[in-house]
Amino acid sequence: MSRATTQNSFPRAGTKAESTERHGAVRQWLLRAAADAGRAEQEWRDEGVALLRSGSMWGAVYIDGALVFAAAGTDDPAAVDRYLAAVLRGPVFANLSRRTYFVLTPTSTGRRAEWARPRDDAEYMGGGHYLSVPAPGRTDPSQRRYWCCEAARPGALVVADAVARLVQAGRDRLVTEQGD
């Protein structure tokens, strides 16, 4: 397999220069979703997260950690991150202090039937939502808000079907566990 990545593939380990270049490109892409790019850059430097709005370039699916942990079969952050990388193959960030995950998806995801109404365990967040997005390169779970799976390149998003399968797998497993 070549070192090139497809739109929805997880980035392979590369040289430090390749990683720095990718982070810079992804950073610029994400900053286009900021109301004030300078302020967002400052927030990333000072706090490691910046407030960005969804709905124009990408949407986000919020998923409660209980669903993610059930689907993954574990609540170990490293194991969950590996699972998410394998099944979603695109950008996902977490807020471990709130036990929540956010999957970046195309804006068309919000038009799908499964997101027609918000639910407590998973919700599509399109226009009008602001998210605390970790700085590119922030991948350490000890930082609480971090990228579980980084974007392979600017514009790389998770396909809607993969998110729907993950959410359904988590729900199915929770129902099964409650029945035991």
N, C-alpha and C positions, 0 to 999 in steps of 0.2 A: 504494500500500500504506500502511496506517495506521502510526502510530508504535507502536501496541500490538504486543506480542510474544506469540507462542503459547508453549506449554509448552516446546517444543524448539527455538525459534528463537534465533539468536545476537543478543545485544543490539545495537541500533543506537546510533550515537553520539548522545548527547543533551547537554543542558546539564550543566554541572558539578554543579549542584544535583541533577539527576536521577541522575547517576552516583553521587554521594555517598549519596543516599537508597537507591539500589539496593544499593550496597555494604553499607550498614548493615543492610538487611533480609536480605541473603544472609549476612552475618556472624552475625546472630542465629540464623538457620536452621542454619548450620553448627555453631554453638556448642552446639546441642542434641545433637550427637553427641560432645561432650567429656565425659569422666569428671568434670572439674572446669572449668567454664566460666571462672572467674576465672583459673585457671592458664593455660588456652588463650589467653585474651586477652593475658595477660602474655607468653607465648611469641611471639604474633604481634607484639607491640610490640618485644620484645627481639631476636628472631631472624628474624621474618618468616614463620615456619612454626609450626604447633601440631599436637600429636598428637591426632588424632580417631579414633574407632572407627567402622568401617563395619558395616553389617548391620541397623541398626534403621530408619533413615530412607532410606538409600541404600546401594548396594553400589558396588564399584569394580572395573573391569577393568584389571589391570596389563597393559601391552603393552611389550615390548622395543622400544627405539628402532630397531633394525635393521628390524623389521616396519613401523613407522611411516614410516621414511625410504624403504623400498622402495615402500610404497603411494603415498607422496607424490611419489616420483621425485626426491627431493632430501633433503639433510641440513641445508639452510639453515634456521635456526629460524624466521625470519619467513615463509618460503614454506611450511614445514610447518604453522605456526600457521594460515595462510590456508586451506590444504588441510583441516585438521581442522575449522575453522569451517564450511567448505562441506559436508563429508560427515557430520559428527556433529551439528552444530547444537545443542550443549549443552556443559556444563562438562567441561573437560579440564585437568589440570595436569601439568607435567613436572618431572623432576629431571634436568637436563642433565648434571650431573656423573656420574650413573649411566646416562645415556642411557635413561631410562624414562619412560613416560607412564601416567597414571591417568585413566580415564574414569568419571565418576559416572553410575551407572545405577540403575534401579529394583531393589529387592531380589529381585524375581521373576526377574531375569536369571540368577541362580545355579541356577535349576531347569531351565535349557535344556540340551539334550544336549551342545552344544559345550563346556560348562563342567563336565561331569561329572567330568573328571579334570584335575588341574593339568598344564600344559605349561610348558616353560622360556621360551617366547616370549610367552605370554599366559595369564592366569589370572584367574578371578573371585575377588574377595576380599570375602566377606560377613562374617557375625558372627565375632568373635574376631580380626579383623585391625585393626591400628592403623596409620594413615597419617600422614605428615608433610605436612599440608595447608597450602599458602600462604595468607596473609591475603588476603581479597578486595581487589581493586585492585592486587595485586602482579602486574604483567603484563610486566615487562621481562625478556627472556631472559638478560641479563647477571647477573641475580640467581640463576641456576642453578635454583632451585625457584620456579616462577611459574605463573600461570594462562595457558595457551595460548588458552583459550576460557573466558570467565567465564560464570557462570550468569546467565540473563536475569532471573531472579527466584527467590525461595525455592521450592524444590521442583522446579525445572526440571531434568530429567535427560535423558540421552541414551537413545534407544530401543535396545533390545537388538539389533534387526536391523541397525542402522547400525554397531554395534561389530563384529558378526559379519562384515559385508561388508568392513569395513576390515581386520580381521585376515586374512581369506581373501585379499584383494587383495595384502596384503604377502607372505603365504606364496607365492602364485602367482608374484608378480614375483621373489621370491628364487629359486624353483626355476627359472624361466626364465633368470635371470641366471647361475645356476650351470651351466646347460646350454650357455650360449654359449661 
